Amino acid sequence: MASAPVTESGLSPTASASDAGTPAERAAASIAMRLQHDLRRLKEIQSIQRKIETKRELLPAYADWVAGLLEGGRNAGVGVAEDVLPTIMVWLIDTGDYARALKLADHVVAYDVPLPSRYERSAPALIVEEIADAAIRAQTAKQAFPLEVLEHVEELTADADMHDQVRAKLQKAIGTELARTAEDLDPTKPEFVVAAVRALAPLREAVRLHDRVGVAGQIKRLEKVITKRAESAAPDATPDTAGSTGS
């Protein structure tokens, strides 16, 4: 049997029933109790913004534990089904720490780590929806969202089964970010057309997956500008007869 991962303190974050009462078992019980306490604390907070701020305050206490789970997964080749790791993954997304969140997401998907029952979704679906929702909120507020994060999630979950509406959100977010890039370019330049066409692909895929995803306006605007650009770039097909003698 593969050995369990260890934290920086040298303690395994999991222990079998036969290890009850060992330092490892006590460490696991302690972190589980901490999580339950913190979840109850969060449940009592009504403000979403205050919840996010509280999660940001709580996260450092779990850093060593999560590092141990990640290290153990790599060394042993198996995942550890702990409520802590997927919960912290979601908290990192909520607080906008996408780089660290994606490290945990990679682990959760690679080792098929189950989510706590309260999430009521598969891990890939949760990752896609949480990241896509975060991106769409930022984009609605006219703020950029890291395209590399969206593309990482797309690649990570490409083979996962989930509702089309969920995947449509991700395609919408990707297309919207690509459209933002296109809009920053000079529409008279060839690079604009390339960027606009690239943005259209995920936007159209979003519509194919869910026709009420809400990107029809973006698609029409991009198509209109692309068509206008193509027409202005085309040579005048009308022959110049000025000065013709007819002979």
Stockholm file with secondary structure:
# STOCKHOLM 1.0

chainA/1-247         MASAPVTESGLSPTASASDAGTPAERAAASIAMRLQHDLRRLKEIQSIQRKIETKRELLPAYADWVAGLLEGGRNAGVGVAEDVLPTIMVWLIDTGDYARALKLADHVVAYDVPLPSRYERSAPALIVEEIADAAIRAQTAKQAFPLEVLEHVEELTADADMHDQVRAKLQKAIGTELARTAEDLDPTKPEFVVAAVRALAPLREAVRLHDRVGVAGQIKRLEKVITKRAESAAPDATPDTAGSTGS
#=GR chainA/1-247 SS CCCCCCCTTSCCSCCCGGGTTSHHHHHHHHHHHHHHHHHHHHHTCCCHHHHHHHHHHHGGGGHHHHHHHHHHHHHHSSCCCCSHHHHHHHHHHHTTCHHHHHHHHHHHHHTTCCCCGGGCSCHHHHHHHHHHHHHHHHHHTTCCCCHHHHHHHHHHTTTCCCCHHHHHHHHHHHHHHHHHHHHTSCTTSHHHHHHHHHHHHHHHHHHHHCTTSSCHHHHHHHHHHHHHHHHHHSCCCSCCCTTCCCC
#=GC SS_cons         CCCCCCCTTSCCSCCCGGGTTSHHHHHHHHHHHHHHHHHHHHHTCCCHHHHHHHHHHHGGGGHHHHHHHHHHHHHHSSCCCCSHHHHHHHHHHHTTCHHHHHHHHHHHHHTTCCCCGGGCSCHHHHHHHHHHHHHHHHHHTTCCCCHHHHHHHHHHTTTCCCCHHHHHHHHHHHHHHHHHHHHTSCTTSHHHHHHHHHHHHHHHHHHHHCTTSSCHHHHHHHHHHHHHHHHHHSCCCSCCCTTCCCC
//
